[in-house]
């Protein structure tokens, strides 16, 4: 438990020592999040709607529809980011 806190504090100190501005790092982290999100949603949405996996906690049709809509929007945004 304390190891996580120590490593997090050391990572924060190392970020301060980098020549890159912290806001640039935040922006890069947001871009990385946008790149990683569509593949994760592609795995997560069918799993969350599978009654064999989730049992009574599985998503209904509305949640599945919203999840696939979010996947479509995130994928379109990623394509627009990658293709100039």
TALINWO-V68573 format. One record per residue. N is the residue number from 1. RES is the residue in one small letter. SS is DSSP state (h for helix, s for strand, l for the rest). PHI is phi in degrees with one decimal (NA if undefined). NEAR is the number of other ideal C-beta (glycine too) atoms within 10 Angstrom. Layout:
N,RES,SS,PHI,NEAR  N,RES,SS,PHI,NEAR
This chain:
1,x,l,NA,4  2,x,h,-71.2,6  3,x,h,-63.5,7  4,x,h,-63.9,8  5,x,h,-66.3,9  6,x,h,-64.3,9  7,x,h,-64.2,10  8,x,h,-63.9,10  9,x,h,-64.5,10  10,x,h,-64.8,10  11,x,h,-63.9,10  12,x,h,-63.7,10  13,x,h,-65.8,9  14,x,h,-65.1,9  15,x,h,-63.8,11  16,x,h,-66.0,8  17,x,h,-83.1,6  18,x,l,-70.3,10  19,x,l,-75.3,4  20,x,l,-77.0,9  21,x,l,-63.8,9  22,x,h,-59.3,11  23,x,h,-67.3,8  24,x,h,-66.1,10  25,x,h,-64.6,12  26,x,h,-63.2,10  27,x,h,-65.1,11  28,x,h,-63.4,11  29,x,h,-65.8,10  30,x,h,-67.2,10  31,x,h,-64.7,12  32,x,h,-61.1,10  33,x,h,-61.2,10  34,x,h,-66.4,13  35,x,h,-75.4,14  36,x,h,-80.8,12  37,x,h,-61.5,18  38,x,h,-59.3,18  39,x,h,-63.4,13  40,x,h,-67.0,12  41,x,h,-64.3,19  42,x,h,-61.4,15  43,x,h,-84.1,9  44,x,h,-74.4,14  45,x,h,-62.3,20  46,x,h,-65.9,14  47,x,h,-66.0,13  48,x,h,-68.3,16  49,x,h,-94.3,18  50,x,l,-85.6,12  51,x,h,-68.9,10  52,x,h,-68.5,7  53,x,h,-91.0,11  54,x,h,-93.6,12  55,x,h,64.8,8  56,x,h,-75.8,5  57,x,h,-93.5,8  58,x,l,-66.6,15  59,x,l,-67.1,19  60,x,l,-86.3,8  61,x,h,-67.2,8  62,x,h,-68.2,8  63,x,h,-64.6,13  64,x,h,-64.6,15  65,x,h,-62.5,13  66,x,h,-65.7,12  67,x,h,-63.4,18  68,x,h,-69.5,15  69,x,h,-64.9,11  70,x,h,-63.4,14  71,x,h,-59.2,18  72,x,h,-64.4,12  73,x,h,-65.1,13  74,x,h,-66.7,19  75,x,h,-66.9,15  76,x,h,-63.6,11  77,x,h,-63.6,14  78,x,h,-67.4,17  79,x,h,-61.7,10  80,x,h,-67.0,9  81,x,h,-72.1,11  82,x,h,-79.7,8  83,x,l,-89.6,6  84,x,l,-71.5,4
